[in-house]
């Protein structure tokens, strides 16, 4: 079952790799921006939280 699924996924990736690469670049950029923003927010709020305690 798993092998069959991974084979189908591999075939699909081979067919659509150009579209996937294009989407993946946007996803990675968006994700890294989101993570960085969360990291900055977390740092800011954690400092406030520790100061309150």
C-alpha positions as CSV (number, residue, x, y, z in Angstrom):
1,X,0.0,0.0,0.0
2,X,2.6,2.5,1.1
3,X,5.0,1.6,-1.7
4,X,2.2,1.9,-4.3
5,X,1.3,5.3,-2.9
6,X,4.9,6.5,-3.0
7,X,5.3,5.3,-6.6
8,X,2.1,7.2,-7.6
9,X,3.3,10.3,-5.8
10,X,6.7,10.0,-7.5
11,X,5.1,9.7,-11.0
12,X,2.9,12.7,-10.2
13,X,5.9,14.7,-9.1
14,X,7.8,13.8,-12.3
15,X,4.8,15.0,-14.4
16,X,4.2,18.2,-12.5
17,X,7.7,19.1,-11.2
18,X,7.8,22.6,-12.9
19,X,4.5,23.7,-11.3
20,X,5.5,22.2,-8.0
21,X,8.9,24.0,-8.0
22,X,7.2,27.3,-8.7
23,X,4.7,26.8,-5.9
24,X,7.3,25.4,-3.5
25,X,9.4,28.6,-3.9
26,X,6.5,30.7,-2.9
27,X,5.6,28.4,0.0
28,X,9.2,28.4,1.3
29,X,9.5,32.1,1.1
30,X,6.1,32.6,2.8
31,X,6.8,30.0,5.4
32,X,10.2,31.5,6.3
33,X,8.7,35.0,6.6
34,X,6.0,33.6,8.8
35,X,8.4,31.7,11.0
36,X,10.6,34.8,11.3
37,X,7.6,37.0,12.3
38,X,6.5,34.4,14.8
39,X,10.0,34.2,16.2
40,X,10.2,38.0,16.6
41,X,6.7,38.2,18.2
42,X,7.5,35.3,20.5
43,X,10.7,37.0,21.6
44,X,8.9,40.3,22.3
45,X,6.0,38.7,24.2
46,X,8.3,36.4,26.1
47,X,10.3,39.3,27.4
48,X,7.2,41.1,28.5
49,X,5.9,37.9,30.1
50,X,9.1,37.5,32.1
51,X,9.1,41.1,33.1
52,X,5.5,40.8,34.4
53,X,6.4,37.8,36.5
